Amino acid sequence: MTFITIIIALVSFALMFFILIQNPKGGGIDSTFGGSQANQLFGASGSTEIVEKITWGLAAALFILCIVASLMVSNIGGAGEQLLSQ
């Protein structure tokens, strides 16, 4: 359970980072994080697509990890209740 919790925390921080580097108008990577170099490397649309795909992937991973963690907690809780009732 500790491992899942650590992974959830790391994915959450990564998701916050990738959300914050996005330009609110959808225009590309923010210049404070090296937007001009990324635009030269990937092109203006390529960099935004990569950041957006990473953001969606991290959001999906966080969703799945939270479901797995809740199932693990309910299984642990169920086993504990059975042991206490015996």
N, C-alpha and C positions, 0 to 999 in steps of 0.2 A: 504493500500500500504506500510506503514511503517513496518508492521508486516512481510510482504513478503520480504522486503529488509533486515531486520534483520536476518531472516531465511536463506536467500541467503548468507549473510556474514558469519554466523556460519557454514553453510555447506561448504563454500569455505575454511575457516580456518581448519576445520576437514579434508577436502580432502587433503590440503597441508600437514598436519601432517602425514596422512597415506601414502602419496606418499613418504615423506621424510624418514619414518622409514623402507621402503622396501630396501632390498639389491639390488643394480643395476644388479647383476648377477643372481638374482632369487634364491639366496641361503638361504634366511630366514630373520628374523627380525634383524635389526642392533643391535650390542652388546651394543651400548651406551644407548639404550632404554630397557635394560633388556632382550636381546635376549636369553641368556642362560636359564633364568627361564622360558621364554615362550616356548622354545624348549623342556624343561623337562616336562612342563605341557601338551602341545598339541602334542609333537613330532615334528620333523623337518619339515615334510611336512604339518602337521596340522596347525601350526602357519602361514605359508605363505599362505595357502588357506584361512584362516580367514581374514587376512589382505587384501588379494586380493579381496575377496568378499565384504568386507566393502568398499574398494576403488571403486569398480565398482558400488556399491549401492549408494555411495555418488555422484559419477559422474552422474548417472542417475537422482538422486534427484535434483542436480544442474541444469541439462538440463531441467527438467520438471518445476522447479521453475522459471527459466528464461523465459520459454514460457508463463507461467501463468502471470508473471509480465508484459511481453510485451503486452499480451492481456488486462490486467487490465489498462495499460497506454493508449492503443489505445481506449478502451471504455471510459475512463475518458476524453481523448482528444476529442473524437467524441461528447460527451455530452456538453463539453465546447464550441465547435464550433457551435453546435445547439443553445445554449443559447445566444451566441454573435450575431448570425444572426437574431434573432427574435427581 
